[in-house]
Amino acid sequence: MFKLFKKPEYAFLTIASFFGFIILLFVPILSTPDENQHFQVEYAMFNGGQPIPEDIILNERMVLDKTQQNYFGFFTENQSIKSSNISLNLNNDSVTFDGKTPASIQKNIMRIPPAIGVLVGRAIHPSIGSAVTVGRVFNFILYTLVVFVIIKYIKVGKWAMFIIVLTPMMMQQAASLSYDTVNVLAIFIWISLILNISINKKINKKYALAVFLSIALLLASKSNNIILIPLIFIPLRHLILEKIRSYKLYNSRHWKKIRIISIVLLSFLVITAVYILFKKLLYGHKFIPRQFIGMLLNTFVRGTKLALIDTVVIGTVGFFGSFYYHLPMWTVVVYFTVLSLVSMNEFKNISKNLALSSGFLFISSILLISIGMFYAWAMQPFRFGPLAQVADGIQGRYFTPLLILLSIFLGYVAKKINISINKRSTPYISIFTAIALLALYIFQTIDFYYWT
């Protein structure tokens, strides 16, 4: 194997750069999920809040048709989208879809990197092709550099992280205008910090600052990330106990009372936070237990036409375009098998509490996102309304970054049942799987857009 591939961070940088360039070259502009919406909002952000002219707005169908006829026209035609007003506007409401405004300050903060790229692309050439492509490049460079640093400095689970960040779904999102790139990075940074603190069994000022900044980034990206924050208390628990033991208070007769009061207060805070979060997830709708349980069964369990679980599972690895094509199911089975084998070697030394908490949060996050999509999207009048029976709108790509939590849990399971693979084979398996799936994704893309 090439010397460059001996270290996972350099293996990632090499493979990501190679396939990222091909994705940027061959995946048609505005063809990834919701990319047309992202482009219009990001255009307006550095255009004084003014939307793109209606006569040059494109949709996915137009992109698909033109890809077959004159794709390079997107780049050569002068659409006059250059603007002298480049002031940043994070709170514009000029762009609407289905009567809704997708631009909130929270989401627009995550859109800043690709929005800067869109602005630079407009300056290079006033065409949609130039603006979208340069915006994609900015997003992808951010993703590549941050992930490189994460893999380099994370103390455990390097190859598990490697295989997750190189899934075709992650690569497509990173090489698009999606604001999910920043959200994904926020999750990876947070989990890597927790793993490092858990391994070091200590926290210094540098880590304390990193934790504070990481929490701020989590909350600035997506609200549902709040569920990941309590995970930090697992590695900090023994540090707190050590501090307490250093004082006489630990041995005093009041210690038992203090523990009880602390548990009650913490339980109260957790229950209150869950209640507030759940009320927010209802989006003003009435909570009907029977409908709620039926929604979960229809979405994840029942094998009817309403079930979305198959699409969601495939989507965590690769559901491409605006849901035009996807990886075959057998490749998804192979991917999760390899991820499980790699995780079994990578996370064997993780504590029981952290592993079980990670598994719990993996399931909880999936449920939380699904509940939010059900009440915020499926029950809207323009979708299914009050009679909605399924969490319409959930996509597998929402859960791909959470696979690192599943990996941590699988490592603990492997330790308990004594399953492992040769550590020397881990890099080979990881690299081969990543390259094979990305190559298949590239083939499917060229076949779908340019040959078929």
C-alpha positions in Angstrom: 0.0 0.0 0.0 1.2 3.5 -0.7 3.0 5.2 2.2 0.4 8.0 1.9 -2.3 5.5 3.0 -0.6 4.4 6.2 -2.1 7.1 8.2 -6.0 7.4 8.1 -5.9 11.3 7.9 -3.7 11.2 4.8 -5.7 8.3 3.3 -8.8 10.4 3.8 -7.3 13.5 2.3 -6.1 11.6 -0.8 -9.3 9.7 -1.5 -11.6 12.7 -0.6 -9.6 15.1 -2.9 -9.6 12.6 -5.8 -13.3 11.7 -5.7 -14.3 15.2 -4.6 -12.9 16.6 -7.8 -14.8 14.0 -9.9 -18.0 14.7 -8.0 -17.6 18.5 -8.5 -16.9 17.8 -12.2 -19.7 15.3 -13.0 -22.6 15.9 -10.6 -24.8 18.4 -12.4 -25.4 21.7 -10.6 -28.6 22.0 -8.5 -29.2 18.3 -8.8 -28.5 17.3 -5.2 -31.4 17.3 -2.6 -32.7 20.8 -2.0 -29.7 22.4 -3.7 -31.9 24.7 -5.8 -33.3 26.2 -2.6 -29.9 26.5 -1.0 -28.6 28.3 -4.0 -31.4 30.9 -4.1 -31.0 31.6 -0.3 -27.2 31.8 -0.5 -27.4 34.1 -3.5 -29.7 36.4 -1.6 -27.5 36.4 1.5 -24.8 38.4 -0.3 -27.1 40.3 -2.6 -28.6 42.6 0.0 -31.4 40.1 0.7 -32.7 40.4 -2.9 -33.6 37.1 -4.6 -32.2 35.9 -7.9 -34.2 37.2 -10.9 -37.2 34.9 -11.6 -36.4 34.6 -15.3 -33.2 32.6 -14.6 -34.4 30.5 -11.7 -33.9 26.8 -12.4 -35.6 23.7 -11.0 -34.4 20.1 -10.9 -36.4 19.1 -14.1 -34.8 21.9 -16.1 -31.4 20.9 -14.9 -32.1 17.2 -15.9 -33.3 18.2 -19.4 -30.4 20.6 -20.0 -27.8 18.1 -18.8 -28.9 15.9 -21.7 -28.8 18.8 -24.2 -26.2 21.5 -23.4 -25.0 21.2 -19.9 -22.0 23.6 -20.4 -24.5 26.3 -21.2 -25.0 26.7 -17.5 -21.4 27.9 -17.4 -21.0 29.9 -20.6 -24.3 31.8 -20.7 -24.2 35.2 -19.0 -27.2 35.2 -16.6 -26.4 38.7 -15.2 -26.3 37.6 -11.6 -23.3 39.8 -10.8 -24.2 42.3 -8.2 -22.6 45.5 -6.7 -24.5 45.0 -3.5 -22.6 42.3 -1.6 -23.7 43.1 2.0 -24.4 40.1 4.2 -28.0 39.6 5.1 -28.7 36.7 7.6 -32.3 37.5 8.2 -33.8 37.9 4.7 -37.3 36.5 3.9 -37.3 37.2 0.2 -37.0 33.6 -0.9 -40.0 31.3 -0.3 -40.9 27.7 -1.2 -44.4 26.3 -0.8 -45.3 29.5 0.8 -42.7 29.1 3.5 -39.4 31.0 4.1 -36.6 28.5 4.5 -34.1 31.2 5.5 -33.7 31.5 9.3 -30.7 33.1 11.0 -29.7 29.8 12.5 -29.7 28.0 9.1 -28.1 31.0 7.3 -25.1 30.9 9.7 -24.4 27.4 8.4 -24.8 28.7 4.8 -22.0 31.3 5.1 -19.2 29.1 3.7 -21.0 28.1 0.5 -22.6 31.5 0.2 -19.1 33.1 0.1 -18.3 30.6 -2.6 -21.4 31.6 -4.6 -20.4 35.3 -4.3 -16.8 34.5 -5.5 -18.3 32.4 -8.4 -20.5 35.3 -9.5 -17.4 37.5 -9.5 -15.5 35.0 -11.7 -18.3 34.8 -14.2 -22.0 35.9 -13.9 -23.4 32.4 -14.6 -25.3 30.0 -12.5 -22.8 27.3 -13.3 -19.9 29.3 -12.0 -21.7 30.5 -8.9 -22.9 27.0 -7.9 -19.6 25.2 -8.6 -17.4 27.7 -6.7 -19.9 27.5 -3.8 -19.6 23.8 -3.8 -15.8 24.0 -3.8 -15.8 26.3 -0.8 -18.1 23.9 1.1 -16.0 20.8 0.1 -12.7 22.5 1.1 -14.1 23.3 4.5 -15.4 19.7 5.0 -12.1 18.2 3.9 -9.8 20.4 6.0 -11.9 20.0 9.2 -12.3 16.3 8.8 -8.6 15.9 8.2 -7.8 17.7 11.5 -10.4 15.6 13.3 -9.0 12.3 12.1 -5.5 13.4 12.8 -6.1 14.4 16.4 -8.8 12.0 17.5 -7.2 9.4 19.9 -9.5 6.5 19.1 -11.7 5.4 16.2 -9.7 6.9 13.4 -10.6 4.2 10.8 -14.3 4.1 11.9 -14.4 7.9 11.4 -12.6 7.4 8.1 -15.2 5.1 6.7 -18.1 7.2 7.9 -16.8 10.6 6.5 -16.2 8.9 3.1 -19.6 7.4 2.6 -21.0 8.5 -0.9 -23.8 10.3 0.9 -21.5 12.4 3.0 -19.3 13.2 0.0 -22.2 14.3 -2.1 -23.5 16.6 0.7 -20.0 18.0 1.3 -19.6 18.8 -2.5 -22.9 20.6 -2.7 -24.4 23.9 -1.4 -26.1 22.2 1.6 -25.8 23.8 5.0 -25.8 20.3 6.5 -22.0 20.3 5.9 -21.5 22.6 8.9 -24.0 20.6 11.0 -22.1 17.4 10.2 -18.8 18.9 11.2 -20.3 20.2 14.4 -21.4 16.7 15.4 -18.0 15.1 14.4 -16.1 17.8 16.4 -18.2 17.2 19.5 -18.0 13.4 19.4 -14.2 13.5 18.8 -13.8 15.9 21.8 -15.8 13.5 24.1 -13.7 10.5 22.9 -10.4 12.3 23.6 -11.5 13.4 27.1 -12.7 9.9 27.8 -9.3 8.4 26.7 -7.2 11.1 28.5 -9.2 10.9 31.7 -8.5 14.6 32.3 -9.5 18.0 30.9 -7.3 21.0 30.7 -8.0 24.6 29.8 -7.6 23.9 26.1 -10.2 21.1 26.2 -12.5 23.2 28.3 -12.4 26.0 25.8 -12.9 23.5 22.9 -15.9 22.0 24.7 -17.5 25.4 25.2 -17.0 26.4 21.5 -18.2 23.0 20.3 -21.4 23.3 22.3 -21.9 26.8 20.8 -21.4 25.3 17.3 -23.8 22.5 18.0 -26.6 24.9 19.1 -25.9 27.3 16.2 -26.3 24.5 13.6 -29.5 22.5 14.4 -31.7 22.5 17.5 -32.0 18.8 17.7 -28.2 18.6 18.4 -29.0 19.6 22.0 -29.7 15.9 22.7 -26.0 15.2 22.2 -24.7 17.7 24.8 -25.3 15.5 27.9 -22.9 12.9 26.5 -20.1 15.1 27.9 -21.1 14.2 31.4 -20.0 10.6 31.0 -16.3 11.2 30.7 -16.5 14.1 33.1 -18.2 12.1 35.8 -15.1 10.6 37.3 -13.3 13.9 37.1 -16.0 15.6 39.1 -16.0 12.8 41.7 -12.2 13.1 42.1 -12.6 16.8 42.8 -15.3 16.1 45.3 -13.2 13.5 47.1 -10.4 16.0 47.5 -12.6 18.0 49.9 -13.8 17.0 53.3 -17.4 17.4 52.1 -17.1 13.9 50.5 -16.7 12.2 53.8 -19.1 14.3 55.8 -22.5 13.1 57.1 -24.2 15.6 54.7 -22.8 14.0 51.5 -25.7 11.6 51.2 -28.2 14.4 51.4 -26.3 16.5 48.9 -26.2 13.6 46.4 -30.0 13.1 46.7 -30.7 16.8 46.2 -28.3 16.9 43.2 -30.0 13.9 41.6 -33.4 15.4 42.1 -32.4 18.8 40.6 -30.7 17.1 37.7 -33.7 14.9 37.0 -36.0 18.0 37.2 -33.8 19.8 34.7 -33.7 16.8 32.3 -37.5 16.3 32.5 -38.1 20.0 31.9 -35.7 20.1 29.0 -37.4 17.1 27.4 -40.8 18.6 27.9 -39.9 21.9 26.4 -38.2 20.2 23.4 -41.2 17.9 22.8 -43.6 20.8 22.9 -41.4 22.6 20.4 -41.4 19.5 18.2 -45.2 19.5 18.1 -45.2 22.8 16.2 -48.5 23.8 17.6 -50.2 20.5 16.8 -52.3 18.5 19.3 -50.5 15.4 20.7 -52.6 12.3 20.0 -50.9 9.2 21.5 -52.6 6.7 19.1 -51.6 8.8 16.1 -48.1 9.2 17.4 -47.5 5.5 18.0 -49.1 4.6 14.7 -46.7 7.1 12.9 -43.7 5.3 14.5 -44.9 1.9 13.5 -45.8 3.0 10.0 -42.4 4.6 9.5 -40.1 2.0 11.0 -41.8 -1.3 11.6 -44.8 -2.1 9.4 -44.0 -3.6 6.0 -46.6 -1.6 4.2 -46.4 1.0 1.4 -46.2 3.7 4.2 -42.9 2.3 5.6 -39.9 4.5 5.0 -37.3 2.5 6.8 -35.8 0.9 3.7 -35.4 4.3 2.0 -33.9 5.8 5.2 -31.3 2.9 5.6 -30.2 3.2 2.0 -30.1 7.0 2.3 -27.6 6.9 5.1 -25.1 5.5 2.6 -26.3 6.8 -0.7 -29.5 8.2 -2.1 -28.5 10.6 -4.8 -29.7 13.5 -7.0 -33.1 14.8 -6.0 -33.9 11.2 -5.1 -33.4 10.0 -8.6 -31.1 7.0 -8.0 -29.4 5.3 -5.1 -26.9 2.5 -4.2 -28.3 -1.0 -4.4 -29.3 -2.5 -1.1 -26.5 -5.2 -1.2 -23.9 -2.5 -1.1 -25.5 -1.0 2.0 -25.4 -4.4 3.7 -21.7 -4.6 2.8 -21.1 -1.1 4.1 -22.7 -1.7 7.5 -20.9 -5.1 7.8 -17.5 -3.4 7.2 -18.4 -0.5 9.6 -19.3 -3.0 12.3 -16.1 -5.0 11.9 -13.9 -1.9 11.9 -15.8 -0.5 14.9 -15.3 -3.7 16.9 -11.5 -3.1 16.7 -11.5 0.7 17.1 -13.7 1.2 20.2 -12.9 -1.8 22.4 -11.4 0.3 25.1 -14.3 2.7 25.5 -16.1 2.7 28.8 -19.4 0.9 29.3 -21.3 4.1 30.2 -20.1 6.0 27.2 -20.8 3.1 24.8 -24.3 2.5 26.2 -25.1 6.2 26.2 -23.9 6.5 22.6 -26.2 3.6 21.5 -29.1 5.2 23.4 -28.5 8.7 21.8 -28.2 7.1 18.3 -31.7 5.7 18.6 -33.0 8.8 20.4 -31.7 11.1 17.8 -33.4 9.1 15.0 -36.7 9.3 16.9 -36.3 13.0 17.7 -35.7 13.9 14.1 -38.5 11.7 12.9 -41.0 13.2 15.3 -39.9 16.7 14.3 -40.4 15.9 10.6 -43.8 14.4 11.3 -45.2 17.5 13.0 -43.3 20.2 11.1 -43.6 18.7 7.6 -45.9 15.7 7.2 -48.8 17.4 9.0 -48.6 20.6 7.0 -51.7 21.3 4.8 -49.6 21.2 1.6 -48.4 17.6 2.6 -50.8 15.2 4.3 -52.4 17.5 6.9 -53.9 16.3 10.3 -54.4 12.8 8.9 -50.7 12.1 8.3 -49.7 8.6 9.1 -46.0 8.5 8.5 -42.9 10.8 9.2 -42.8 12.0 5.6 -39.7 14.0 4.9 -37.1 12.1 6.9 -34.0 11.2 4.9 -31.2 8.8 5.6 -28.6 11.6 5.2 -29.8 13.2 8.4 -28.6 10.1 10.3 -25.2 9.5 8.5 -23.1 11.6 10.9 -24.7 9.8 13.9 -23.2 6.5 12.7 -20.2 7.4 14.8 -22.4 6.9 17.9 -23.5 3.5 16.6 -19.8 2.6 16.0 -18.9 3.4 19.6 -21.7 1.1 20.8 -20.7 -1.7 18.5 -17.2 -1.6 19.9 -18.5 -2.3 23.3 -20.7 -5.1 22.0 -17.7 -6.7 20.3 -15.8 -6.6 23.6 -18.6 -8.4 25.4 -19.0 -11.2 22.9 -15.3 -11.4 22.1 -15.4 -10.7 18.4 -12.5 -9.0 16.5 -10.6 -8.9 13.3 -6.9 -8.6 12.6 -5.9 -5.0 13.3 -3.5 -4.9 10.4 -6.5 -5.6 8.0 -8.5 -2.7 9.3 -6.9 0.0 7.0 -7.2 -2.3 3.9 -10.8 -3.1 4.5 -11.7 0.5 5.2 -9.9 2.0 2.2 -11.1 -0.7 -0.2 -14.7 -0.2 0.9 -14.6 3.6 0.7 -13.0 3.5 -2.8 -15.4 0.9 -4.1 -18.6 2.6 -3.0 -17.4 6.0 -4.2 -16.4 4.5 -7.6 -19.9 3.0 -7.9 -21.5 6.3 -7.0 -19.5 8.0 -9.8 -20.5 5.3 -12.3 -24.2 5.6 -11.3 -24.0 9.4 -11.7 -22.4 9.4 -15.1 -24.7 6.6 -16.2 -27.9 8.4 -15.0 -27.1 11.9 -16.2 -25.0 11.4 -19.3 -25.6 8.0 -20.8 -29.1 6.9 -20.0 
